[in-house]
Amino acid sequence: MISVVNIKDILNCVGDPFIKEITFDSSITKEIIFKLGEDGDLEYLDRLKKPFFKISYPENYLIKGVEGNNSLRIILKDPELKNGDIIIKKGFNYLLSILENI
């Protein structure tokens, strides 16, 4: 089981958090990546030395990271949205719900 150990806001140029970096207690596996990709549009680039993934969700956020790393990012697709913080929280809650079932 993988658990969250740290959550860091990544701020844009005006100080608004529209990216969250999530750090885990272990590495992100291919199984986790494909499980997260079930409800989104998964791009998985396994020809790289360390496979990169990006998952776009219709709720206006995406999750991206590198297989084998212990962190990933949840990113608001349109930082100008007034309810961006709610969308980022939705992405984080979705991520947690998937991890609980792995």
C-alpha positions as CSV (number, residue, x, y, z in Angstrom):
1,M,0.0,0.0,0.0
2,I,1.3,3.5,-0.9
3,S,0.6,6.4,1.4
4,V,0.9,10.2,1.0
5,V,3.7,11.7,3.1
6,N,3.7,15.3,1.8
7,I,1.6,17.7,-0.2
8,K,3.2,20.8,-1.5
9,D,1.5,23.7,-3.3
10,I,3.3,24.9,-6.5
11,L,2.5,28.6,-7.0
12,N,2.0,30.4,-10.2
13,C,3.5,33.9,-10.9
14,V,0.7,35.7,-9.0
15,G,0.9,33.3,-6.0
16,D,-2.1,31.2,-6.8
17,P,-1.7,27.4,-6.1
18,F,-2.8,25.6,-9.3
19,I,-0.4,22.6,-9.0
20,K,-0.1,20.2,-6.1
21,E,2.9,18.0,-5.8
22,I,2.2,14.8,-3.9
23,T,5.0,12.8,-2.3
24,F,4.5,9.1,-1.4
25,D,6.3,6.7,0.9
26,S,7.1,4.4,-2.0
27,S,7.5,4.5,-5.8
28,I,4.8,5.0,-8.3
29,T,4.3,1.7,-10.1
30,K,2.9,0.9,-13.6
31,E,-0.1,-0.7,-11.8
32,I,-0.9,2.6,-10.1
33,I,-0.5,4.6,-13.3
34,F,-2.9,2.4,-15.2
35,K,-5.4,2.3,-12.4
36,L,-5.4,6.2,-12.3
37,G,-5.8,6.2,-16.1
38,E,-9.0,4.2,-16.1
39,D,-11.2,7.3,-15.8
40,G,-9.1,9.7,-17.8
41,D,-7.1,10.0,-21.0
42,L,-3.7,8.2,-20.3
43,E,-0.5,9.0,-22.1
44,Y,2.2,6.5,-21.1
45,L,5.6,7.0,-22.6
46,D,7.4,3.8,-21.8
47,R,10.2,4.2,-24.4
48,L,11.9,6.7,-22.1
49,K,14.6,5.6,-19.7
50,K,12.0,6.3,-16.9
51,P,8.5,6.0,-18.3
52,F,6.5,9.3,-18.1
53,F,2.8,9.5,-17.8
54,K,0.1,12.1,-18.1
55,I,-3.6,11.6,-17.4
56,S,-6.1,14.2,-18.5
57,Y,-9.5,14.2,-16.8
58,P,-12.7,15.8,-18.1
59,E,-13.1,17.7,-14.8
60,N,-10.3,20.1,-16.0
61,Y,-7.3,18.7,-14.2
62,L,-4.5,16.3,-15.0
63,I,-2.1,14.1,-13.1
64,K,1.5,13.6,-14.4
65,G,4.7,12.0,-13.2
66,V,7.3,9.5,-13.8
67,E,7.1,5.7,-13.1
68,G,9.5,4.8,-10.3
69,N,9.5,8.2,-8.7
70,N,7.8,8.8,-5.4
71,S,6.0,12.0,-6.4
72,L,3.5,13.2,-9.0
73,R,1.7,16.4,-9.7
74,I,-2.0,17.3,-10.0
75,I,-2.4,20.3,-12.3
76,L,-5.3,22.6,-13.0
77,K,-5.6,22.7,-16.8
78,D,-7.0,26.3,-16.8
79,P,-5.5,28.3,-13.9
80,E,-7.9,31.2,-14.7
81,L,-10.9,29.2,-13.4
82,K,-12.6,30.7,-10.4
83,N,-13.3,27.3,-8.8
84,G,-9.8,26.0,-9.5
85,D,-9.1,25.1,-5.9
86,I,-12.2,22.9,-5.8
87,I,-11.1,21.2,-9.0
88,I,-7.6,20.5,-7.6
89,K,-9.1,19.1,-4.4
90,K,-11.4,16.9,-6.5
91,G,-8.3,15.6,-8.3
92,F,-6.5,15.0,-5.0
93,N,-9.5,13.2,-3.5
94,Y,-9.8,11.0,-6.7
95,L,-6.1,10.1,-6.3
96,L,-6.6,9.1,-2.7
97,S,-9.6,7.0,-3.5
98,I,-7.7,5.1,-6.1
99,L,-4.7,4.5,-3.8
100,E,-7.0,3.2,-1.0
101,N,-8.1,0.4,-3.4
102,I,-4.6,-0.7,-4.5
